[in-house]
Every structure is written in structure tokens, then in C-alpha cells.
């Protein structure tokens, strides 16, 4: 059986930060492979051109990226 993981980057990142931790994306992918036999992990993430290094790192770690539109709030912050 082939398992797939579908990850919302913003939700998992905020949840981990709320616990006072920092997410190690590479170790998460290895954990998903070892424990759940995940063959492909898709990350849904907002595209911001200045985050290209992060996107490259995630792809090098084995993730498949699906880009979502980024919303800009009236304050100028991104959501």
C-alpha cells in the first residue's frame, strides 16, 4: 500500500511554534516515511518570492510543494 501525506504548512508551523518548538522539516519527512510508510508528502504553502531558499530546502528534503495564493492584510502583513 502507498501512503501520501498532505500537509498545510501554515497550520503545522503555527501549532509547533505555539508549543515553543521549532519544526525540523527534514526529520518530519523521515518520521512520516518510517512510521507511516509515506511515499510522497505534499506541502501546501503560500508563495513568497523571498522564501525561495525555504522552498528549495523542502524540495531537497523530499516534499512536493503546492503553492497557495498569499493574502495581504490591510496592515501590510501576509496571511
TACORVEN-V878535 format. One record per helix or strand. SS is the DSSP state (H for helix, E for strand). FROM is the first residue (numbers start at 1). LEN is the number of residues. If there is no record, write none. Layout:
BEGIN
{{SS,FROM,LEN} {SS,FROM,LEN}}
END
This chain:
BEGIN
{{E,3,6} {H,9,10} {H,25,12} {E,38,9} {H,49,12} {E,63,6} {E,72,1} {E,78,1}}
END
